[in-house]
């Protein structure tokens, strides 16, 4: 089920710092977070997290971050650098501020987990103490709305880790059995009919998964094998829309935790697309990284990586979908 996110209003810098885990699903560390804002009330929009760079890479990263915000239509921007490398953070925020206009700077703060600093005139040189809490209102509201908050990015990476033994051996046997069934069927099916034949197998699994029904290991293996074919993969891809993306992401993450080689690239690329369409760039990138680890040449994964690195907004894709939709 798609969850409507709760609304939280940040009143000060400690509030913003405590809100960070709700923006990404984990607690950013050694990170720069940029959040675009719109309107007089500075409503949050697109956000990104990047690692604190090496000193020599500060200017280049600043250009990348500002470029992403511009492509996502930011009117204003909030920057929070959480790191022990305070000198690098100061230089990075200064470089961003130089490149930011015409985007308005709302807040630029650096913090180390205990104190925060601003380079505004008159700010205390020793910084101001703050505390982070798992019981902060922003976190409590997010968890109540169904969001899981993980301790760090590695915990999120671990959610996309390949299946391990003994379950891996079980899923490999299940996939082998599906392949034995599928190969003769594909051999006698004309290429122009493969998508339809494949979707006869995949659509009922999709429908049950999207309805919240439990999928069997055979369902997961069958889905994984069939979507490894480009025609069937693209049929599933076309069903990931703004309205279905949240539920499709939930289903695809379930499959991604059990898919075995050589069927990983298609499943993980579809997962990456669904995450990106929901606005979750962190999960999208992790899924892409696993897809490319399985096959560096996989075209859909490479396309997703290009879109993520280029800061392409999901709204651009949705506009393209609408333009190509058949007329009623």
HUFENRA-V953179 format. One record per pair of residues at least 24 apart in sequence whose ideal C-beta (glycine too) atoms are under 8 Angstrom apart, sorted by the first residue. I is the first residue (numbers start at 0). J is the second residue. Records with the same first field share a line. If there is no record, write none. Layout:
BEGIN
I=J ; J
END
This chain:
BEGIN
0=211 ; 245 ; 246
1=245 ; 246
2=144 ; 145 ; 146 ; 245
3=144
4=141 ; 144 ; 146
5=140 ; 141 ; 143 ; 144
7=136 ; 137 ; 140 ; 141
9=137
12=106 ; 108 ; 115 ; 117 ; 127 ; 129
13=115 ; 129 ; 130
14=135 ; 137
15=77 ; 79 ; 106 ; 108
16=79 ; 81 ; 108 ; 110 ; 115 ; 129 ; 131
17=131 ; 132 ; 135 ; 137 ; 138
18=135 ; 137
19=79 ; 81
20=138 ; 141 ; 148
21=137 ; 138 ; 140 ; 141 ; 146 ; 148
22=46 ; 48
23=48 ; 152 ; 281
24=146 ; 147 ; 148 ; 149 ; 155 ; 279 ; 281 ; 282
25=148 ; 149 ; 150 ; 151 ; 152 ; 154 ; 155 ; 281
26=131 ; 148 ; 149 ; 150 ; 151
27=81 ; 152
28=81 ; 82 ; 151 ; 152
29=81 ; 82 ; 83 ; 84
30=80 ; 81 ; 82
31=60 ; 64 ; 78 ; 79 ; 80 ; 82 ; 88 ; 91
32=77 ; 78 ; 79 ; 80 ; 81
33=64 ; 67 ; 68 ; 76 ; 77 ; 78 ; 95
34=76 ; 77 ; 78 ; 79
35=68 ; 71 ; 72 ; 73 ; 74 ; 75 ; 76
36=73 ; 74 ; 75 ; 76 ; 77 ; 105
37=72 ; 73 ; 74 ; 75
38=74
41=75 ; 77 ; 105
44=71 ; 72 ; 73
45=71 ; 72 ; 73 ; 278 ; 312
47=280 ; 310
48=281
51=80 ; 82 ; 84 ; 87 ; 88 ; 91
52=87 ; 91
53=87
54=86 ; 87 ; 90
57=87 ; 90 ; 91 ; 94
58=94
60=91 ; 94
61=91 ; 94 ; 95 ; 97 ; 98
62=98
63=310
64=95
65=95 ; 98 ; 99 ; 102
66=310
67=310
68=102 ; 310
69=102
70=309 ; 310 ; 311 ; 312
71=310 ; 312
72=312
73=102
74=102 ; 103
75=102 ; 103 ; 104 ; 105
76=102 ; 103 ; 104 ; 105
77=105 ; 106 ; 107
78=104 ; 106 ; 107 ; 108
79=106 ; 108 ; 109 ; 110
80=108 ; 109 ; 110
81=109 ; 110 ; 111 ; 112
82=109 ; 110 ; 111
83=111
85=109 ; 111 ; 116
89=116 ; 118
92=118
93=118
152=281
155=281 ; 282 ; 285
156=285
158=252 ; 256 ; 285
159=252 ; 255 ; 256 ; 267 ; 270 ; 282 ; 285 ; 286 ; 289
161=259 ; 263 ; 289
162=256 ; 257 ; 258 ; 259
166=257
167=259
169=216
170=216 ; 219 ; 220 ; 257 ; 258 ; 259
171=259
173=216 ; 217 ; 219 ; 220
174=220 ; 223 ; 224 ; 259 ; 262
176=217 ; 220
177=217 ; 220 ; 221 ; 224
178=224
181=224 ; 225
185=228
190=230
193=228 ; 230 ; 231
194=230 ; 231 ; 233 ; 234
197=225 ; 228 ; 230 ; 231 ; 234
198=231 ; 234
200=225
201=225 ; 226 ; 231 ; 234 ; 235
205=235 ; 238 ; 250
208=250 ; 253
209=243 ; 246 ; 247 ; 250
214=250 ; 253 ; 254
216=257
219=253 ; 254 ; 257 ; 258
222=254 ; 266
223=254 ; 257 ; 258 ; 259 ; 262 ; 265 ; 266
224=262
226=262 ; 265 ; 266 ; 269
227=261 ; 262 ; 264 ; 265
232=265 ; 268 ; 269 ; 299
235=269
236=269 ; 272 ; 299
239=269 ; 272 ; 273 ; 276
240=276 ; 317 ; 320
241=276 ; 313 ; 317
244=273 ; 276 ; 277
245=277
247=273
248=273 ; 274 ; 277 ; 279 ; 282
252=282
255=286 ; 289
260=293
261=293 ; 294
263=289 ; 290 ; 293 ; 294
264=290 ; 291 ; 293 ; 294 ; 297 ; 299 ; 300
265=297 ; 299
267=293 ; 300
268=297 ; 299 ; 300 ; 303
269=299
271=300 ; 303
272=299 ; 303
275=303 ; 306 ; 307 ; 313
276=313 ; 316 ; 317
278=313
280=307
283=307
END
